[in-house]
Amino acid sequence: QFKLIVENPERPVASGLQIAAFVEYYPKSNKDLQDRLLLLIEEDIVDIPLFGLIPRCCLEIQSEINFGAVVANSKIISKEISIANRGSSSGIFKITYDGVVPLNIEPTSGAVKPKSVKKIKVNICTDVPQIIKEVIKVELEGRGCTKVWIKAVVVEQVLKVLGVSHGNKLECINFGPVYFGSSKTEQVLLYNESPERMDWVAVLEDDAVGGEMGTDLESSADAALQHLSLKNATRDVDVSTMILCTPSQGTLLPDEKSLLTLCFSPKKFERDFGVNDSSSKQDYVLFLRFEAVWNKDGYIQDLMNHPYLMELALTGSGIPVMLTFNPGPVIKFMDCFLGEKTQVVCTLKNESESLPITFSFRKVANFNISPKKGKIQKNSTKDVIFLFAPHQIGTLQVKQVVDIIGTVLEKNNLQISKTKSFHQIYLSFIGVCKSKRKNILFRINPGITPMISNPTGQFVADDAGWCSDAAPVAVLRSTQTQIHAHQINRTCKDDALPAFPNDRTASIRPGERNKKYRTIFTKTERYNYIDPEFSYTECERLAKEAHKEYYIDFISRLRQHRLQKDAARQFYIYNNSVDIGLKPAEGLVSPTISITDIPVEKQQIKKLSSDKNCLLTSRKLAGIDSESSVNEIQSGLNSVPSSTQEKEDCNLTLTFTQLHQILIGPSTMDFGDVCVDSTTVRKLHIINNLLVHIWIQIEIEIDELQQSGPLSQVVPPLTKTHIPIVFETNTLGIFKKSFTYTINNQHPGHVLVVAKAVSVELELSAKELTLNPVPGYLAESEFRATVSVFNHRNYPAEFTWKPVITDGGIVFSIHPAKGFVDAYRDLECEVVWRPGFNSPEAGEFNLCVHKGNTIKLKCFAKVTRTA
């Protein structure tokens, strides 16, 4: 079977040359052959072995598939294993698995071409925490059976709250006593103890069992019963304003820790019926849970039994500021004269037994306080001096504000704390300043007339020297009086200023060119001296005026430009569909309406705060859930965004808090037992609790779910709808696969579909039936009894009764002998026994279900024999 093709040289082969010989192999049997080829080189013999091998496959497969640690989030995860063929012919393989854990292996058999690799996909479902260590058997051609281990550790995705300093797990945070209006913060670590990333959100449970808001837990039962009105006051309180968390949402990588800041800001609840108990404290017990974003199914699943959440208890007490003043709050000072002082010593007492008080007095006129600020320890006192130092005469009554200083955090950034006033106490200061009587002593005028004197100019008071030393100039216009005007100057109507007789010091200074002065009595034009060394020339004066006009125009243009920018800014603020560029209440008259124009009052929708630190609360979520459930839409929704508003809303990138308000579920759709070749429908609920449209797109590549639809929906705000998911299969066994969906084409999610495909099956009400004589008939005429056939599955079952033939023949009959039992229905069949000579009293029937099970029914006739 070997053939040599060569032309031997007749002459010696020269150096550097070569000859070629071909060996052909033609196998005639499925066996490997071996031979040899002899090469004669002058006196040497070279033995060349020849091997003829039949083409074979050489299949290889790895011995293990390890998924590692994965999270139990009801996803279908897959890995590929390779079957490599290093041989020269195709090889077949076959995979078998009979383990407990459902594995989906595709394909389970096939052929691998030579010098190629075949990929086998192995899928596992991460629906429950477990340790997977299964083995699959792979039969490889030419190598026999090989075992491949499938390993995985499915764990719960757990969130933990740890302490910042010690790192231990926290279950409760006690803020302790905090003044109403102030804040206190605590920092914790949120730890993702799982092998996968997690998107989380914080939800405040304001309606949880065991929660308390504003209750004094140390009070007696009688006192608590008297303060039941506080429950009504706290029913509508937004608790998210008292408990803040930053950040309140986020993403944690595997084994990552995030620092959270919790802020407690208690608020005073006023009780009904005018009860004013300012000295009582109010205790708070609230629960804050951290949970995964995509694990909220609302009413579809119970979140309290879900492993993806962590609950943290928050406790604290709000106490009022109890600072008393003795004397106070109205403080009266002794009367005093101008320039004198009087004081009152006031004792400040902090009656709180829990916290100190830091106070600060605001500055007021005519009163001084020492010290102006300070700190009083709990249940202690401090003396403060109030000083009345009036600067004016009369009764002075002022309101003195006492600021209580504490820590108040910025709501937008809880990392920034400010020490400022969070509470004010008002005092009333009353003081009287009397005028002191002063004896004025006159002296004789030595001959020089002062600036101000009496008509005779003889006696002048000593305390009249408060006037300015500057020379007096005109204070009245000369045209206002004509009593002493000279006859020549009576017609003087120019705008001249009168000059005093003794203003000589003012008359020799440089004057203004455009001002004229006349005497106060005769209106004679007065001499006005202009010093050329100090006065402006005409050119300098004109330049000064031009310079002044230039800056006036410049400032005017700046003002005009600023007004135009402000008008444009105001226009853009009000340029919307509601205000249409008009400022509200700007010259518009409200229309008159009648009682018939008032619409029927509708339930107000509570909008969640847009503040990024404002927490979601369970009460708010329940309220908007009920609102959305009322607005249920069955059909008629758009498959793609069409209007401008829908396109704008569906392009938004939603936050984790917003995603948590969208309910799509159930996250696991369990169809239960489903008959092959049948169709079963379940609803995938979609609840949009947001105030914007959302776009849901479902991607289904599973053959068993291809009849589902519609796969694209634009859901309006505060609306509930559903998408029918249709399941049908023709393969027996357990089905576990998942499909994905996206919100606004960017936020992914998944739904696990679980079903058990079974064949049709019928059940009997009894497997043994006793037939009794029919009342009213002759004895031993016939016996009757009924048996019920139940169909507990979702597909009609076709059945046939087949009697078991015995030696005694067939004496039992059943009706109907064949037929159908609809899904989830039952059917009664009547069995009749007619007695005859030597008739057997027992018989059997086989209930044969088409493409289903077979059940045996035994029948006995109860015959009463008489002697």
ABEGO torsion letter per residue (X at the ends): XBBBBBBBBABBBBBGBBBBBBBBBBBABBBBBBBBBBBBBEABBBBBBBBBBBBBBBBBBBABBBAEBBBBAGBBBBBBBBBBBABABBBBBBBBBABABBBBBOBABEBBBBGBBBBBBBBBBBABBBBBBBBBBBBBBGAEBBBBBBBBBBBBBBBBBBBAAAGBBBABBBAEBBBBGBBBBBBBBBBBBBABBBBBBBBBBAABBGBBBGBBAABBAAAAAAAAAAAAAAAABBAAAABBBOBABEBBBBGBBBBBBBBBBBBBBBBBGGBBBAABBBBBBBBBBBBBAAABAEAABBAAABAABBBBBBBBBBBBBBBBBOBOABBBBBBBBBGBBBBBBBBBBBABAABBBBBBBBBBBGBBBOBABEBBBBGBBBBBBBBBBBABBEBBBBBBBBBBBBBBBBAABAABBBBBBABBBBBBBBBBBBBBBBBBBBBBBAGBBBABBBAAGABBBAAAAABBABBBBBABBAAABAAABBAAAAABABBBBBBBAAAAAAAABBBBAABBBBBAAAGBBBBBBBBAAABBBAAAAAAAAAAAAAAAAAAAAAAAAAAAAAAAAAAAAABBAAAGGBBBGBGBBBBBBBAAABBBBBBBBBBBBABAABBBBAAAAAAAAAAAAABBBABGBBABBABAAAAAAAABBBBAAAAAABBBOBABBBAEBBBBGBBBBBBBBBBBABABBBBBBBBBABAAAAABOBABBBBBBGBBBBBBBBBBBABBEBBBBBBBBBBGGABBBBBBBBBBBBBBBBBBABABBBBBBBBGBBBGABBBBBBBBBBABABBBBBBBBBBBBAAEBABBBOBABEBBBBGBBBBBBBBBBBBBGBBABBBBBBBBBGBBBBBBBBBBBBBBBX
